């Protein structure tokens, strides 16, 4: 079950939340240095991280699950936040270049349908970054932050989920190596903690961050491979290219 959107907002307004936002944006920017001209969405509660891309990407939207609630984002200008069912996104097939999942996977009751829906809306060359709580970390065991709510994951679990949804991981990183305690002396030394923990014990970081791309071919018996579109069409009993009466919510 998703955390209430006001709780998430309040966390990112606190000193610890501001630091978390800064560290995670650094990781996102390290992977996506240039999003000029691209269409980008955040799913879950990703708006704290989308601000870093809003002036550069062609279109940006924050999709917030109905079970979580929605806030107006951004606070100034045209509203780009949308209340959605994350397993039935109001988007056309292959319409999105970049997707950020944050505070989403660990709270979703149907992870596989969610990932398959993301596969549907991503362009063939599209990319997805997932930020998920690390099952080994102390952050996943303390409920004073949003990363202590819901289901944490191991790297192997994430790899399995991505493979089942026809995604290929292309980059792994981690963040939040400092303790999740909002004490002034810890916050002042947070960057040193982050570097030290990342060097000595990256397996125990607060979050796992994985970038992946969609597979366009699906394995079948005998070592042969068939186009993923054909496999999906067979499973649904319909043409993959049949029109869908869905409105693109990423338009300004």
C-alpha positions as CSV (number, residue, x, y, z in Angstrom):
1,X,0.0,0.0,0.0
2,X,1.3,3.4,-1.0
3,X,2.2,6.0,1.7
4,X,0.0,9.0,1.8
5,X,1.3,11.7,-0.5
6,X,1.3,14.4,2.2
7,X,3.7,12.2,4.3
8,X,6.0,11.9,1.3
9,X,5.9,15.6,0.7
10,X,6.6,16.4,4.4
11,X,9.6,14.0,4.4
12,X,11.3,15.8,1.4
13,X,10.7,19.2,3.2
14,X,12.8,18.0,6.2
15,X,16.6,18.4,6.4
16,X,17.1,14.6,5.9
17,X,14.7,14.6,3.0
18,X,16.5,17.5,1.3
19,X,19.7,15.6,1.6
20,X,18.2,12.4,0.2
21,X,16.8,14.4,-2.7
22,X,20.2,15.9,-3.5
23,X,22.0,12.5,-3.4
24,X,19.4,10.7,-5.6
25,X,19.3,13.5,-8.1
26,X,23.1,13.2,-8.4
27,X,22.7,9.5,-9.3
28,X,20.0,10.2,-11.8
29,X,22.0,12.9,-13.5
30,X,25.0,10.7,-13.7
31,X,23.0,8.3,-15.8
32,X,21.0,10.8,-17.8
33,X,23.2,13.8,-18.5
34,X,21.1,15.1,-21.4
35,X,17.4,14.7,-21.7
36,X,16.9,17.6,-24.1
37,X,13.9,17.0,-26.4
38,X,12.8,13.9,-24.6
39,X,9.4,13.0,-23.0
40,X,9.8,12.0,-19.4
41,X,7.5,10.8,-16.6
42,X,7.9,9.9,-13.0
43,X,5.8,7.2,-11.5
44,X,5.1,6.9,-7.7
45,X,6.3,10.0,-5.9
46,X,9.1,11.1,-8.2
47,X,8.4,14.9,-8.3
48,X,11.3,15.7,-6.0
49,X,13.7,14.3,-8.6
50,X,11.9,15.6,-11.8
51,X,12.6,19.2,-11.0
52,X,16.2,18.6,-12.1
53,X,15.0,17.8,-15.6
54,X,11.9,20.0,-16.0
55,X,13.6,22.8,-17.8
56,X,15.5,20.6,-20.1
57,X,13.2,17.8,-21.2
58,X,10.6,18.5,-23.9
59,X,7.7,17.2,-21.7
60,X,7.7,16.1,-18.1
61,X,4.9,14.7,-16.0
62,X,4.5,13.2,-12.5
63,X,2.1,10.3,-12.4
64,X,0.9,9.6,-8.9
65,X,-1.0,6.4,-8.0
66,X,-4.6,6.8,-6.8
67,X,-3.9,4.8,-3.6
68,X,-1.2,7.4,-2.7
69,X,-3.0,10.6,-3.7
70,X,-1.8,13.5,-5.8
71,X,-0.3,16.9,-5.2
72,X,-0.1,19.9,-7.5
73,X,3.3,19.9,-9.2
74,X,5.0,22.1,-9.9
75,X,3.9,24.8,-7.5
76,X,4.2,27.4,-10.2
77,X,3.2,27.3,-13.9
78,X,1.2,24.6,-15.7
79,X,0.3,21.6,-13.6
80,X,2.1,18.5,-14.6
81,X,0.9,16.0,-12.0
82,X,-1.7,13.4,-12.8
83,X,-3.6,10.9,-10.7
84,X,-3.4,7.4,-12.3
85,X,-3.9,3.7,-11.9
86,X,-0.2,2.7,-12.3
87,X,-1.2,-0.5,-14.0
88,X,-3.3,1.3,-16.7
89,X,-1.4,4.3,-17.7
90,X,-3.3,6.9,-19.8
91,X,-0.5,6.9,-22.4
92,X,-0.1,5.7,-26.0
93,X,2.1,2.7,-26.9
94,X,5.8,3.5,-27.2
95,X,5.3,7.2,-26.3
96,X,7.8,7.8,-23.5
97,X,11.6,8.2,-23.6
98,X,12.5,8.1,-19.9
99,X,10.7,6.8,-16.8
100,X,11.7,7.3,-13.1
101,X,10.1,4.9,-10.6
102,X,10.4,6.2,-7.0
103,X,8.4,5.2,-4.0
104,X,6.4,3.0,-6.3
105,X,7.6,-0.6,-6.7
106,X,7.8,-1.3,-3.0
107,X,4.2,-0.2,-2.5
108,X,2.6,-1.7,-5.7
109,X,0.3,-4.7,-5.2
110,X,0.8,-5.9,-8.8
111,X,4.5,-5.4,-9.6
112,X,4.5,-7.6,-12.8
113,X,1.5,-5.8,-14.4
114,X,3.1,-2.5,-13.5
115,X,6.4,-3.4,-15.2
116,X,4.6,-4.7,-18.3
117,X,2.6,-1.5,-18.5
118,X,5.8,0.5,-18.4
119,X,7.2,-1.8,-21.1
120,X,4.2,-0.9,-23.3
121,X,4.6,2.9,-23.0
122,X,8.4,3.0,-23.3
123,X,9.9,3.7,-26.8
124,X,12.1,0.9,-28.2
125,X,15.2,3.0,-27.2
126,X,13.6,4.2,-24.0
127,X,15.1,3.9,-20.5
128,X,13.8,3.3,-17.0
129,X,15.4,4.0,-13.7
130,X,14.1,2.3,-10.6
131,X,14.9,3.6,-7.1
132,X,14.0,0.9,-4.6
133,X,14.7,0.2,-0.9
134,X,17.6,-2.2,-0.4
135,X,16.5,-5.3,1.7
136,X,19.9,-5.4,3.4
137,X,19.9,-1.8,4.6
138,X,19.0,-0.2,7.9
139,X,16.8,2.3,5.9
140,X,14.4,-0.6,5.1
141,X,14.0,-1.5,8.8
142,X,13.2,2.0,10.2
143,X,9.8,3.5,9.4
144,X,10.8,7.2,10.0
145,X,11.5,7.5,6.3
146,X,9.5,6.4,3.3
147,X,12.1,3.8,2.5
148,X,11.0,1.8,5.6
149,X,7.5,1.3,4.2
150,X,6.5,-1.5,1.9
151,X,8.5,-4.3,0.4
152,X,12.3,-3.9,0.1
153,X,14.2,-5.7,-2.6
154,X,17.5,-7.5,-3.2
155,X,19.4,-7.2,-6.4
156,X,18.6,-10.7,-7.4
157,X,14.8,-10.0,-6.9
158,X,15.0,-6.9,-9.1
159,X,16.9,-8.8,-11.8
160,X,14.2,-11.5,-11.8
161,X,11.4,-9.0,-12.0
162,X,13.0,-7.2,-14.8
163,X,13.7,-10.3,-16.8
164,X,10.1,-11.5,-16.4
165,X,8.9,-8.1,-17.7
166,X,11.3,-8.2,-20.6
167,X,13.8,-5.5,-19.4
168,X,17.6,-5.7,-19.5
169,X,19.6,-3.9,-16.7
170,X,22.3,-1.7,-18.2
171,X,23.5,0.1,-15.1
172,X,23.5,-0.4,-11.3
173,X,24.3,2.0,-8.5
174,X,23.4,2.7,-4.9
175,X,22.9,5.6,-2.5
176,X,22.1,6.5,1.1
177,X,25.1,5.0,2.8
178,X,24.7,7.2,5.9
179,X,22.4,6.3,8.7
180,X,18.8,7.4,8.4
181,X,18.9,9.6,11.5
182,X,18.1,13.3,11.4
183,X,20.8,14.4,13.8
184,X,22.7,17.6,13.0
185,X,26.2,16.1,13.3
186,X,25.3,13.3,11.0
187,X,23.7,15.6,8.5
188,X,26.8,17.8,8.5
189,X,29.0,14.8,7.7
190,X,26.6,13.1,5.4
191,X,28.8,13.4,2.3
192,X,31.7,11.8,4.1
193,X,29.4,9.0,5.3
194,X,28.2,8.6,1.8
195,X,31.7,8.2,0.3
196,X,32.9,6.0,3.1
197,X,29.9,3.7,3.0
198,X,29.9,3.5,-0.8
199,X,33.5,2.4,-0.7
200,X,33.4,0.0,2.2
201,X,29.9,-1.5,2.2
202,X,27.9,-0.6,-0.9
203,X,25.8,-3.8,-0.5
204,X,24.2,-2.2,2.6
205,X,23.2,1.1,1.0
206,X,19.7,2.5,1.6
207,X,18.5,2.2,-1.9
208,X,19.3,0.3,-5.1
209,X,19.2,2.2,-8.4
210,X,19.0,0.3,-11.6
211,X,18.7,1.6,-15.2
212,X,17.2,-0.7,-17.7
213,X,16.0,-0.9,-21.3
214,X,13.1,-2.8,-22.8
215,X,13.8,-6.0,-24.7
216,X,12.4,-6.2,-28.2
217,X,13.0,-9.9,-28.6
218,X,11.6,-12.7,-26.3
219,X,13.3,-16.1,-25.8
220,X,11.4,-19.2,-26.8
221,X,12.2,-22.9,-26.6
222,X,15.0,-24.3,-28.7
223,X,17.1,-21.2,-28.3
224,X,15.1,-19.3,-31.0
225,X,13.8,-15.7,-30.4
226,X,10.6,-14.1,-31.6
227,X,9.7,-10.5,-31.7
228,X,8.2,-9.4,-28.4
229,X,5.4,-7.6,-30.1
230,X,4.2,-10.9,-31.7
231,X,4.4,-12.7,-28.3
232,X,2.4,-10.0,-26.6
233,X,-0.2,-10.0,-29.4
234,X,-0.6,-13.7,-29.1
235,X,-1.1,-13.5,-25.3
236,X,-3.8,-10.9,-25.7
237,X,-5.4,-12.3,-28.8
238,X,-5.2,-9.0,-30.5
239,X,-2.9,-7.0,-32.7
240,X,-0.3,-5.1,-30.8
241,X,-0.6,-2.2,-33.2
242,X,-4.3,-1.9,-32.8
243,X,-5.4,1.7,-31.9
244,X,-6.0,2.5,-28.2
245,X,-8.4,5.3,-27.2
246,X,-6.0,6.7,-24.6
247,X,-5.2,10.3,-24.1
248,X,-1.6,11.3,-23.7
249,X,-1.3,13.0,-20.3
250,X,2.2,14.3,-20.9
251,X,1.0,17.1,-23.1
252,X,1.5,20.5,-21.7
